[in-house]
Amino acid sequence: MRKVGEHKAKKGLIRFEIEEENGIAKRVKISGDFFIYPEESIVELERKLTGKETSKLEEILDEFFKVSFEGEMPYVTVEDFKMALKNALRG
């Protein structure tokens, strides 16, 4: 099942596309018109979320930004990413 969720942050839209099967995120794509540096951070986050239980995705996302992410996201917060993720999981 394909789930899509978006959230409009202060400076940009964040969009999550999740291919979910039996409670597992088989594929995760994060896109939008927000700025994040380094850009590879999104690919790394997608990798960390892929293959995980959908019930754990928010926790994994939170940990990624607390531990792994060393960059910049002007006018975009971790909470903005969480809102887009939650919207996708609802959808």
C-alpha positions as CSV (number, residue, x, y, z in Angstrom):
1,M,0.0,0.0,0.0
2,R,1.3,3.4,-1.0
3,K,1.0,6.1,1.6
4,V,1.7,9.8,1.0
5,G,1.8,12.7,3.4
6,E,2.9,16.3,3.2
7,H,3.6,19.1,5.6
8,K,4.1,22.8,4.8
9,A,7.1,24.0,6.9
10,K,8.0,27.6,7.3
11,K,10.2,27.5,4.2
12,G,9.1,24.6,2.1
13,L,7.0,21.5,1.6
14,I,8.1,18.1,3.0
15,R,6.6,15.0,1.3
16,F,6.9,11.4,2.4
17,E,6.0,8.5,0.1
18,I,6.0,5.2,1.9
19,E,5.4,1.8,0.3
20,E,4.1,-0.3,3.2
21,E,3.5,-4.0,3.3
22,N,2.4,-5.9,6.5
23,G,3.5,-3.0,8.7
24,I,6.9,-2.7,7.1
25,A,8.2,0.3,5.2
26,K,9.4,-1.4,2.0
27,R,10.3,1.9,0.3
28,V,10.6,5.4,1.7
29,K,11.0,8.5,-0.5
30,I,11.4,12.0,1.0
31,S,11.0,15.0,-1.3
32,G,9.8,18.6,-1.4
33,D,11.0,22.1,-1.9
34,F,12.9,22.5,1.4
35,F,16.6,23.1,1.8
36,I,18.9,20.6,3.7
37,Y,22.6,20.4,3.7
38,P,24.3,18.1,3.1
39,E,21.7,16.9,0.5
40,E,22.9,13.3,1.0
41,S,21.3,13.4,4.5
42,I,17.9,12.7,2.9
43,V,19.2,9.6,1.1
44,E,20.7,8.4,4.4
45,L,17.5,9.0,6.3
46,E,15.5,7.1,3.6
47,R,17.9,4.2,4.0
48,K,17.5,4.2,7.8
49,L,13.7,4.1,7.5
50,T,13.4,1.5,4.7
51,G,12.7,-2.0,5.9
52,K,11.6,-0.9,9.4
53,E,8.2,-1.3,11.1
54,T,6.0,1.7,10.3
55,S,5.3,2.0,14.1
56,K,9.0,2.7,14.7
57,L,9.6,5.2,11.9
58,E,9.0,8.4,14.0
59,E,11.4,7.1,16.6
60,I,14.1,6.3,14.0
61,L,13.6,9.7,12.4
62,D,14.0,11.4,15.8
63,E,17.2,9.5,16.5
64,F,18.6,10.2,13.1
65,F,18.3,14.0,13.6
66,K,19.6,13.8,17.2
67,V,22.6,11.5,16.5
68,S,23.5,11.2,12.8
69,F,22.6,14.6,11.2
70,E,25.3,17.2,11.2
71,G,24.1,19.9,8.8
72,E,21.7,22.7,8.2
73,M,17.9,22.9,7.6
74,P,17.0,26.6,7.4
75,Y,13.4,27.2,8.5
76,V,12.7,23.5,8.7
77,T,12.6,21.5,11.9
78,V,12.6,17.9,13.0
79,E,8.9,18.5,14.0
80,D,8.1,19.4,10.4
81,F,9.5,16.1,9.2
82,K,7.5,14.3,11.9
83,M,4.3,16.0,10.8
84,A,4.9,14.9,7.2
85,L,5.7,11.4,8.3
86,K,2.6,11.2,10.5
87,N,0.4,12.5,7.7
88,A,1.8,9.8,5.4
89,L,1.2,7.0,8.0
90,R,-2.4,8.2,8.5
91,G,-3.1,8.3,4.8
